[in-house]
Amino acid sequence: MEVFEGNTADPATIAAQVTKLKRRFHLERVVLVGDRGMITTARIRETIKPAGLDWISCLRAGQIQDLAEGPLQIELFDERDIAAITSSDYPGERLIACRNATLAAERQRKREALLVATETDLARIRDATRRKRAPFHGEAGIGLAVGAVINKHKMAKHFALTITASRFDFRRNATSIAREAALDGIYVIRTSVSADVMGETEAVSAYKDLSRVERAFRTLKSVDLAIRPVHHWLSPRVGAHVFLCMMAYYVEWHLRDALKPLLFQDHDRPGAEAERASPVAPAATSQAADRKRGRRRNDQSLPISSLTDLMAHLATQTLNTAALPKAPNATFITLAKPTPLQAAAFDLIGIDPMRVQ
């Protein structure tokens, strides 16, 4: 782990990690996978390419919109949800366009909800300019009120506004809405890795594996470990704090992996991936995990729970001081008999509680 100053932008941290990968670990080939905010075009040009590294990232919405006027056509997704395209704007790179129907429906729902909310707020301002008594007037004042609404819902591009000193009106920009809706659910993976090394589905899967990194950060920041607040001011102490949290996450990760049969977590990921029609499709759970969650018990009829609850149950295991009736001064330590759930957990992590002193 490495700690940077708080005002360091995320992309600026890549150079140090590139040096670490190439020199410290002596790796011959490295493929960096990062989101579009981390692996930017500038970072690729200035840091990643000169270091001889490959990358997998994703295009921004504006870049995808530019492609829609050229090689990215909606007809590409008539038969499948993945399509390879090329563009002179990205020399030496492969572009893999994906369309997720579930994501498209959700984006359409969210956009319509935001449009309706914006119209409702704008209608109040319009009605205020038209009322008979003390109408709202003044081009500057109306503009400020309208700007607050537009900025709140981020829908400025989808409305045509008319503002005068005494009147305000608005309407939806159907062209802008249709232009955006045509790309609902579409994202484009960009990579320098050649097709003979990594196929289209492999590249998409590698990019979507970033969700594991996001889950790791949630665990570190809030769910289990709560790395913040950091009550330290000196750099060595901040580094030590983060190091201990990383070590704790390392232990937590291995515990989750070993105890999966007793948790709500899917313990048959290969089975889930086998049932998935495409890496673009929403992540599915295995039949074994669905059965476990439905019954709230695993195949051995043991109750399943969250890791937090399981840890709380394991914490009830006790060491007891006992004495013989005829020799009350001669005491000995004995471990309480584990419950079936505790015994199963100890077995999964390879611990014999009867041998623990």
C-alpha positions as CSV (number, residue, x, y, z in Angstrom):
1,M,0.0,0.0,0.0
2,E,1.0,3.6,-0.5
3,V,-0.4,6.8,0.9
4,F,-0.6,10.0,-1.2
5,E,-1.2,13.6,-0.1
6,G,-5.0,14.4,0.0
7,N,-4.9,16.9,-2.8
8,T,-3.3,14.4,-5.3
9,A,-5.6,13.6,-8.3
10,D,-6.2,9.9,-8.9
11,P,-4.7,9.8,-12.4
12,A,-1.5,11.4,-11.0
13,T,-0.8,8.3,-8.9
14,I,-0.4,6.0,-11.8
15,A,3.2,6.9,-12.6
16,A,4.4,5.7,-9.2
17,Q,2.5,2.4,-9.5
18,V,3.9,1.8,-13.0
19,T,7.4,2.2,-11.6
20,K,6.6,-0.2,-8.8
21,L,5.2,-2.8,-11.1
22,K,8.0,-2.7,-13.6
23,R,11.0,-2.5,-11.2
24,R,9.9,-3.9,-7.9
25,F,8.1,-7.0,-9.2
26,H,10.1,-7.5,-12.4
27,L,6.9,-8.2,-14.4
28,E,7.4,-8.6,-18.2
29,R,3.9,-7.7,-19.2
30,V,1.3,-5.7,-17.3
31,V,-2.2,-4.7,-18.3
32,L,-3.7,-1.9,-16.3
33,V,-7.5,-2.0,-15.9
34,G,-9.1,1.3,-14.7
35,D,-12.2,3.4,-15.1
36,R,-12.4,6.3,-17.5
37,G,-11.5,8.8,-14.8
38,M,-8.3,7.0,-13.9
39,I,-6.9,5.8,-17.3
40,T,-7.5,9.0,-19.3
41,T,-6.2,9.7,-22.8
42,A,-3.6,12.0,-21.4
43,R,-2.4,9.4,-18.9
44,I,-2.2,6.8,-21.7
45,R,-0.1,9.2,-23.8
46,E,2.2,10.5,-21.1
47,T,2.6,7.6,-18.7
48,I,1.3,4.2,-19.7
49,K,2.5,4.0,-23.3
50,P,6.0,5.2,-22.6
51,A,6.3,2.6,-19.8
52,G,5.4,-0.2,-22.3
53,L,2.2,-1.2,-20.5
54,D,-1.2,-2.2,-22.0
55,W,-4.5,-1.0,-20.7
56,I,-8.2,-1.6,-20.5
57,S,-10.6,1.3,-19.9
58,C,-13.8,2.8,-21.0
59,L,-14.8,5.8,-23.2
60,R,-16.6,8.8,-21.7
61,A,-20.2,9.7,-22.7
62,G,-19.1,12.5,-25.0
63,Q,-16.6,10.2,-26.8
64,I,-19.3,7.5,-27.3
65,Q,-21.6,10.2,-28.7
66,D,-18.9,11.1,-31.2
67,L,-18.7,7.5,-32.3
68,A,-22.4,7.4,-32.8
69,E,-22.0,9.7,-35.7
70,G,-19.6,7.2,-37.3
71,P,-18.8,3.5,-36.6
72,L,-21.1,3.0,-33.7
73,Q,-24.5,2.1,-35.1
74,I,-27.4,0.7,-33.1
75,E,-27.9,-2.0,-35.8
76,L,-24.7,-3.6,-34.4
77,F,-26.7,-4.9,-31.5
78,D,-29.5,-6.6,-33.5
79,E,-28.0,-10.1,-33.1
80,R,-25.7,-9.8,-30.0
81,D,-24.8,-7.4,-27.2
82,I,-21.0,-7.1,-28.1
83,A,-19.6,-5.6,-31.3
84,A,-16.0,-4.7,-32.2
85,I,-15.6,-1.4,-34.0
86,T,-12.6,0.7,-35.1
87,S,-12.0,4.5,-35.2
88,S,-9.2,6.6,-36.5
89,D,-9.5,8.6,-33.3
90,Y,-8.0,5.7,-31.3
91,P,-5.1,4.4,-33.3
92,G,-3.6,1.2,-32.1
93,E,-6.6,0.5,-29.9
94,R,-9.5,-1.9,-30.1
95,L,-12.9,-0.6,-29.3
96,I,-15.6,-3.1,-28.0
97,A,-19.1,-1.7,-27.9
98,C,-21.5,-3.3,-25.5
99,R,-25.3,-2.8,-24.9
100,N,-26.9,-3.9,-21.7
101,A,-30.7,-3.9,-22.1
102,T,-31.3,-3.8,-18.3
103,L,-29.1,-0.8,-18.0
104,A,-30.8,0.9,-20.9
105,A,-34.3,0.5,-19.3
106,E,-33.0,1.9,-16.0
107,R,-31.4,4.9,-17.7
108,Q,-34.6,5.6,-19.6
109,R,-36.5,5.4,-16.3
110,K,-34.1,7.7,-14.5
111,R,-34.1,10.3,-17.4
112,E,-37.8,10.4,-17.5
113,A,-38.1,10.9,-13.8
114,L,-35.5,13.7,-13.9
115,L,-37.3,15.3,-16.9
116,V,-40.7,15.2,-15.0
117,A,-39.1,16.6,-11.8
118,T,-37.4,19.5,-13.8
119,E,-40.7,20.3,-15.6
120,T,-42.5,20.4,-12.3
121,D,-40.0,22.9,-10.8
122,L,-39.9,25.0,-14.0
123,A,-43.7,25.1,-14.1
124,R,-43.8,26.8,-10.7
125,I,-41.5,29.5,-12.0
126,R,-43.5,29.9,-15.2
127,D,-46.7,30.2,-13.2
128,A,-45.2,32.8,-10.9
129,T,-44.4,35.0,-13.9
130,R,-48.0,34.7,-15.1
131,R,-49.9,35.3,-11.9
132,K,-52.0,38.5,-11.8
133,R,-50.9,39.7,-8.4
134,A,-47.2,40.5,-7.9
135,P,-45.9,38.5,-10.8
136,F,-42.3,37.3,-10.7
137,H,-40.4,39.4,-13.1
138,G,-36.8,40.5,-14.0
139,E,-34.7,38.6,-16.5
140,A,-31.9,38.2,-14.0
141,G,-34.1,37.0,-11.2
142,I,-35.9,34.5,-13.5
143,G,-32.6,33.3,-14.9
144,L,-31.2,32.6,-11.5
145,A,-34.3,30.7,-10.4
146,V,-34.3,28.7,-13.6
147,G,-30.5,28.0,-13.3
148,A,-31.0,26.6,-9.8
149,V,-33.5,24.1,-11.1
150,I,-31.5,23.1,-14.2
151,N,-28.3,22.6,-12.1
152,K,-30.2,20.6,-9.5
153,H,-31.5,18.0,-12.0
154,K,-28.7,18.3,-14.6
155,M,-31.2,18.4,-17.5
156,A,-30.2,21.7,-19.1
157,K,-29.4,20.0,-22.4
158,H,-32.8,18.5,-22.7
159,F,-34.8,21.8,-22.5
160,A,-35.3,24.8,-24.7
161,L,-35.8,27.9,-22.4
162,T,-37.3,31.3,-23.2
163,I,-36.6,34.1,-20.6
164,T,-37.6,37.7,-20.9
165,A,-38.0,40.5,-18.3
166,S,-41.7,39.5,-17.8
167,R,-42.1,36.0,-19.1
168,F,-40.6,32.5,-18.9
169,D,-41.5,29.5,-20.9
170,F,-39.9,26.1,-21.6
171,R,-40.3,22.9,-23.6
172,R,-38.5,19.6,-24.0
173,N,-35.8,19.4,-26.6
174,A,-37.0,16.2,-28.3
175,T,-34.0,16.0,-30.6
176,S,-31.5,16.1,-27.6
177,I,-33.5,13.5,-25.7
178,A,-33.8,11.1,-28.6
179,R,-30.1,11.5,-29.3
180,E,-29.2,10.5,-25.8
181,A,-31.8,7.8,-25.6
182,A,-30.4,6.1,-28.7
183,L,-27.2,5.3,-26.7
184,D,-29.0,4.1,-23.5
185,G,-27.2,1.1,-22.1
186,I,-24.3,1.4,-24.4
187,Y,-20.7,1.6,-23.2
188,V,-17.5,1.2,-25.1
189,I,-14.4,-0.6,-23.8
190,R,-11.0,0.6,-25.1
191,T,-7.9,-1.5,-24.9
192,S,-4.5,-1.9,-26.4
193,V,-4.4,-5.6,-25.9
194,S,-4.5,-7.5,-29.2
195,A,-7.3,-9.9,-30.1
196,D,-5.1,-12.9,-30.2
197,V,-4.1,-12.3,-26.6
198,M,-7.5,-11.3,-25.2
199,G,-10.8,-11.9,-26.9
200,E,-13.8,-9.5,-26.8
201,T,-15.6,-11.2,-24.0
202,E,-12.4,-11.5,-21.9
203,A,-11.7,-7.8,-22.3
204,V,-15.2,-6.9,-21.2
205,S,-15.0,-9.3,-18.3
206,A,-11.7,-7.8,-17.2
207,Y,-13.1,-4.3,-17.2
208,K,-16.3,-5.3,-15.3
209,D,-14.1,-7.0,-12.7
210,L,-13.5,-3.4,-11.5
211,S,-16.7,-4.0,-9.4
212,R,-14.6,-6.1,-7.1
213,V,-12.3,-3.1,-6.5
214,E,-15.3,-1.0,-5.7
215,R,-16.6,-3.6,-3.2
216,A,-13.2,-3.6,-1.6
217,F,-13.2,0.1,-1.2
218,R,-16.7,0.0,0.3
219,T,-15.5,-2.6,2.8
220,L,-12.5,-0.5,3.7
221,K,-14.3,2.8,3.9
222,S,-17.6,2.0,5.6
223,V,-19.1,-1.5,5.6
224,D,-16.7,-3.4,7.8
225,L,-13.5,-1.6,8.6
226,A,-14.3,2.1,8.5
227,I,-10.9,3.4,7.6
228,R,-12.2,6.9,8.2
229,P,-12.1,9.1,10.2
230,V,-8.3,9.0,10.4
231,H,-7.3,10.6,13.8
232,H,-3.7,11.1,12.8
233,W,-1.7,14.1,11.5
234,L,1.8,12.8,11.0
235,S,2.5,11.0,7.7
236,P,4.1,7.9,9.3
237,R,1.0,7.4,11.6
238,V,-1.4,7.9,8.7
239,G,0.5,5.3,6.7
240,A,0.5,2.9,9.6
241,H,-3.2,3.4,10.1
242,V,-3.9,2.6,6.4
243,F,-1.5,-0.4,6.5
244,L,-3.3,-1.9,9.5
245,C,-6.6,-1.4,7.6
246,M,-5.2,-3.1,4.5
247,M,-4.0,-6.0,6.7
248,A,-7.4,-6.3,8.3
249,Y,-9.0,-6.3,4.8
250,Y,-6.6,-9.1,3.7
251,V,-7.8,-11.2,6.7
252,E,-11.4,-10.3,6.1
253,W,-11.2,-11.2,2.4
254,H,-9.8,-14.7,3.2
255,L,-12.4,-15.2,5.9
256,R,-15.3,-14.4,3.5
257,D,-13.8,-16.7,0.9
258,A,-13.4,-19.6,3.3
259,L,-16.8,-19.1,5.0
260,K,-18.8,-18.6,1.9
261,P,-20.9,-21.8,2.5
262,L,-22.2,-20.2,5.7
263,L,-22.8,-16.7,4.3
264,F,-25.3,-15.2,1.9
265,Q,-22.4,-14.8,-0.5
266,D,-22.5,-16.9,-3.6
267,H,-20.2,-19.9,-3.0
268,D,-20.5,-21.3,-6.6
269,R,-19.2,-18.4,-8.8
270,P,-18.1,-20.8,-11.6
271,G,-21.7,-22.1,-11.7
272,A,-23.1,-18.6,-11.9
273,E,-20.7,-17.6,-14.7
274,A,-21.6,-20.7,-16.6
275,E,-25.3,-19.7,-16.6
276,R,-24.5,-16.2,-17.7
277,A,-25.2,-15.8,-21.5
278,S,-22.7,-12.9,-21.9
279,P,-20.4,-10.8,-19.8
280,V,-22.5,-7.8,-20.7
281,A,-25.6,-9.4,-19.1
282,P,-26.3,-8.5,-15.5
283,A,-24.4,-10.7,-13.0
284,A,-26.3,-13.8,-12.0
285,T,-26.3,-16.0,-8.9
286,S,-25.8,-19.7,-9.0
287,Q,-28.6,-22.1,-8.4
288,A,-26.9,-23.3,-5.2
289,A,-26.8,-19.7,-3.9
290,D,-30.4,-19.1,-4.8
291,R,-31.4,-22.3,-3.0
292,K,-29.3,-21.3,0.0
293,R,-30.8,-17.8,0.2
294,G,-34.4,-19.1,-0.3
295,R,-34.2,-21.6,2.5
296,R,-31.9,-19.4,4.7
297,R,-30.0,-22.6,5.2
298,N,-27.2,-24.3,3.3
299,D,-27.2,-27.8,2.0
300,Q,-26.1,-29.1,5.4
301,S,-29.2,-27.4,7.0
302,L,-27.0,-24.9,8.8
303,P,-28.3,-21.3,9.1
304,I,-26.6,-18.7,6.9
305,S,-26.0,-15.1,7.8
306,S,-23.8,-12.1,7.1
307,L,-20.1,-12.2,8.1
308,T,-20.8,-9.7,10.9
309,D,-23.5,-11.9,12.4
310,L,-21.3,-15.1,12.0
311,M,-18.4,-13.4,13.8
312,A,-20.7,-12.3,16.6
313,H,-21.8,-16.0,17.0
314,L,-18.2,-17.2,17.0
315,A,-17.5,-14.7,19.7
316,T,-19.8,-16.5,22.1
317,Q,-17.2,-19.4,22.2
318,T,-15.7,-19.4,25.7
319,L,-12.9,-20.7,27.7
320,N,-14.1,-21.9,31.1
321,T,-12.2,-22.4,34.4
322,A,-13.4,-25.6,36.0
323,A,-12.6,-27.4,39.3
324,L,-13.2,-30.9,40.6
325,P,-15.7,-31.2,43.5
326,K,-13.3,-33.1,45.7
327,A,-10.4,-30.8,44.8
328,P,-11.7,-27.2,44.5
329,N,-8.3,-25.7,44.5
330,A,-7.1,-27.7,41.5
331,T,-8.6,-25.9,38.5
332,F,-8.2,-26.4,34.8
333,I,-9.2,-24.6,31.6
334,T,-11.7,-26.1,29.2
335,L,-13.2,-24.9,26.0
336,A,-17.0,-24.8,25.7
337,K,-18.3,-27.3,23.2
338,P,-18.8,-25.5,19.9
339,T,-22.3,-25.2,18.4
340,P,-22.9,-27.0,15.1
341,L,-22.5,-23.6,13.3
342,Q,-19.3,-22.8,15.2
343,A,-17.9,-26.2,14.5
344,A,-18.6,-25.8,10.8
345,A,-17.0,-22.4,10.7
346,F,-13.9,-23.6,12.4
347,D,-13.7,-26.6,10.0
348,L,-13.9,-24.3,7.0
349,I,-11.0,-22.1,8.2
350,G,-8.9,-25.1,9.2
351,I,-9.0,-24.6,13.0
352,D,-9.4,-27.4,15.6
353,P,-10.9,-25.4,18.6
354,M,-10.1,-28.3,21.0
355,R,-6.4,-27.7,20.3
356,V,-6.5,-24.0,20.7
357,Q,-4.9,-22.9,24.0
